[in-house]
């Protein structure tokens, strides 16, 4: 499927997903305030780590190898079976650890053990989330974009509905439990699609595991596990640093800025993720260089347009998406949006690194960004106050993008 056609279909799904997020975000902001946004930010960071650990970081490898071997039924079946069993067994282990350490997790993330029982429900939802992720990776690798979009769209609408009801009825506990329940519902939806898709049989998921396929998929584990781990460590540090320095209102406002960023960048990343990894995996040399610049030429104007519009409408967007309590976002938004432009351009090159399974390079770059962001956050917040965290974000991605271009200089900039 072509880049434009893929972009069109995924854009539809992304628009529905974004609308659902806007609704749930507004409800959480109005009913729960900056503290609610802060707590949900803590939980989402935890889920980034557990969702990756629940697949042992093999989702991108699954996409790559299914895309490469979709015409070879034997190879395809072995990757389907291996990927499914990795997701299932790893998620079971993560679920057990989540239950065992529920008191610690509640205290660490929420500063109280009052939410310990929630982690029992979350643990079970992690298993369904892992299988749901496996199914989406398979559809992505097979380039079944329409099915993928339908699943994510229906799941987004269901999640928004559940979150609104739970928050209005049960406040912050409702928001937490809604996140767990929505993952279970997403699994049910994706499972039904696979069950009634005649091109994929459930028996393909239960073939014996072969060492060769596990080894191939495991090449992607370190990259996928390291990425959210370093990013989450950096964002948890930054969020708590703001909390300790200025209080929950500032910490919640910074999380609100991240929410705005995540929502509009969703348009770009959701559109491209169907296309980049399978395409980059199959190209080399001049053809690969041409493809990267083609994507950049499409993405850069789109991101800049988003950034300019969001900045000009910042007061309207903050009041619409959140409430007057989040007015501090205006202090952060300028530098953060510039950082977003550099972030998405870096993300494209990051997909290139993943597609070529350059594990050591990927780990170094993720570590580099996290360390630079943490150090600059401390330096710039001490120099410039609250706005320093956004200056740090912008500078960290500027350095990150520069280093990536230096690494790929022969591919991108040599004649």
HUVENMO-V365370 format. One record per pair of residues at least 4 apart in sequence whose C-alpha atoms are under 6 Angstrom apart, sorted by sequence separation. I is the first residue (numbers start at 1). GAP is how many residues later the second one is. D is the distance in whole Angstrom. If there is no record, write none. Layout:
BEGIN
i & gap & d
I & GAP & D
I & GAP & D
END
This chain:
BEGIN
i & gap & d
2 & 4 & 6
7 & 4 & 6
14 & 4 & 6
21 & 4 & 6
27 & 4 & 6
28 & 4 & 5
29 & 4 & 5
32 & 4 & 5
47 & 4 & 6
50 & 4 & 6
62 & 4 & 6
65 & 4 & 6
66 & 4 & 5
72 & 4 & 6
73 & 4 & 6
79 & 4 & 6
85 & 4 & 6
86 & 4 & 6
87 & 4 & 6
91 & 4 & 6
98 & 4 & 6
104 & 4 & 6
105 & 4 & 6
106 & 4 & 5
107 & 4 & 4
119 & 4 & 6
139 & 4 & 6
149 & 4 & 6
152 & 4 & 6
163 & 4 & 6
166 & 4 & 6
167 & 4 & 5
170 & 4 & 5
174 & 4 & 6
178 & 4 & 6
187 & 4 & 6
214 & 4 & 6
221 & 4 & 6
222 & 4 & 6
228 & 4 & 6
232 & 4 & 6
235 & 4 & 6
237 & 4 & 6
242 & 4 & 6
243 & 4 & 4
248 & 4 & 6
258 & 4 & 6
262 & 4 & 6
266 & 4 & 6
269 & 4 & 6
272 & 4 & 6
275 & 4 & 6
276 & 4 & 6
284 & 4 & 5
295 & 4 & 6
296 & 4 & 6
310 & 4 & 6
316 & 4 & 6
317 & 4 & 6
318 & 4 & 5
319 & 4 & 5
333 & 4 & 6
364 & 4 & 6
369 & 4 & 6
372 & 4 & 6
373 & 4 & 6
376 & 4 & 6
377 & 4 & 6
380 & 4 & 6
381 & 4 & 4
384 & 4 & 5
392 & 4 & 6
397 & 4 & 6
405 & 4 & 6
408 & 4 & 6
409 & 4 & 5
410 & 4 & 5
52 & 5 & 5
107 & 5 & 4
139 & 5 & 5
243 & 5 & 5
283 & 5 & 5
353 & 5 & 6
381 & 5 & 6
70 & 6 & 6
106 & 6 & 6
107 & 6 & 5
69 & 7 & 6
106 & 7 & 5
167 & 7 & 5
381 & 7 & 4
166 & 8 & 4
167 & 8 & 5
243 & 8 & 5
380 & 8 & 4
381 & 8 & 6
106 & 9 & 6
242 & 9 & 5
103 & 10 & 6
106 & 10 & 5
239 & 12 & 6
377 & 12 & 5
103 & 13 & 5
102 & 14 & 5
163 & 15 & 5
377 & 15 & 5
162 & 16 & 6
376 & 16 & 5
102 & 17 & 6
373 & 19 & 6
99 & 21 & 5
159 & 23 & 5
373 & 23 & 5
372 & 24 & 6
98 & 25 & 6
95 & 28 & 4
307 & 30 & 6
155 & 31 & 5
55 & 32 & 4
54 & 33 & 6
55 & 35 & 6
54 & 36 & 5
91 & 36 & 5
54 & 37 & 4
151 & 39 & 6
87 & 43 & 6
129 & 54 & 6
336 & 54 & 5
343 & 54 & 6
125 & 55 & 6
132 & 55 & 5
332 & 55 & 5
335 & 55 & 5
339 & 55 & 4
342 & 55 & 6
346 & 55 & 5
128 & 56 & 6
331 & 56 & 6
335 & 56 & 6
122 & 58 & 5
125 & 58 & 6
332 & 58 & 6
336 & 58 & 6
125 & 59 & 6
128 & 59 & 5
335 & 59 & 6
42 & 67 & 6
257 & 72 & 6
253 & 73 & 5
63 & 74 & 5
67 & 74 & 5
281 & 74 & 5
66 & 75 & 5
67 & 75 & 6
280 & 75 & 6
54 & 76 & 6
253 & 76 & 6
59 & 78 & 6
63 & 78 & 4
277 & 78 & 6
289 & 123 & 6
81 & 124 & 4
80 & 125 & 6
81 & 125 & 6
81 & 126 & 6
77 & 127 & 6
82 & 127 & 6
140 & 134 & 6
13 & 136 & 5
20 & 136 & 6
24 & 136 & 6
223 & 136 & 6
234 & 136 & 5
16 & 137 & 6
20 & 137 & 6
17 & 139 & 5
227 & 139 & 6
231 & 139 & 6
13 & 140 & 5
20 & 140 & 5
230 & 140 & 6
234 & 140 & 6
61 & 156 & 5
58 & 159 & 6
61 & 159 & 6
58 & 162 & 6
58 & 163 & 5
57 & 164 & 4
56 & 165 & 6
57 & 167 & 4
57 & 168 & 5
52 & 173 & 6
49 & 179 & 6
48 & 180 & 6
49 & 180 & 6
45 & 187 & 6
67 & 211 & 6
38 & 214 & 5
64 & 214 & 6
34 & 215 & 6
37 & 215 & 6
35 & 217 & 6
34 & 218 & 4
14 & 253 & 6
11 & 260 & 6
10 & 261 & 5
7 & 264 & 5
29 & 293 & 5
26 & 295 & 5
26 & 296 & 5
END
